[in-house]
């Protein structure tokens, strides 16, 4: 079975089932998709390591991105609900749980909830 998040991201980007990720995305400043991804990943890793004080990319990836959640997506909102008891307090203390709110590039409001 495919990861439900992969299916949601495909739907939100407007890709058809046969289209690869990034099919409708033009990287900025004339960068190739690969160069833009490497640059973006390096920037995010630097920011997350500074916020959390973690060194290993593998432990950082698991600690920040691998959590169970319920995602509800509509035409105007994406609501992500986590279990508060299972969510690492370090993410909250680092401010990584703040609601981004309206994201113009995505055309939706993104909100995090905890129960």
JOWO-V737795 format. One line per field, one symbol per residue. ss: DSSP state (a for helix, b for strand, c for the rest). phi: phi as a letter, one per 20 degrees, with the letter a starting at -180 (. if undefined). psi: psi as a letter, one per 20 degrees, with the letter a starting at -180 (. if undefined). A space follows every 50 residues. Layout:
ss = ???
phi = ???
psi = ???
//
This chain:
ss = cccaaaaaaaaaaccccccccccccccaaaccaaaaaaaaaaaaaaaaaa aaccccaaaaaaaaaccccbbbbcccbbbbbbccccccaaaaaccccccc bbbccccbbbbbbbc
phi = .ffgffffffffeneegeefgngdddgflmffgfffffffffffffffff fdmddfffffgffeddcfbddddcfcbcddddeffeeffffffemedfff mfdgfembedcdccc
psi = pqphhggghgghijqrhiqqpjhkpoqrkjqrgghggggggggggggghh hikqgphghggghhimqpqppopaiiqoppprphhipphhhghijjjqph bpoghikrppppqp.
//
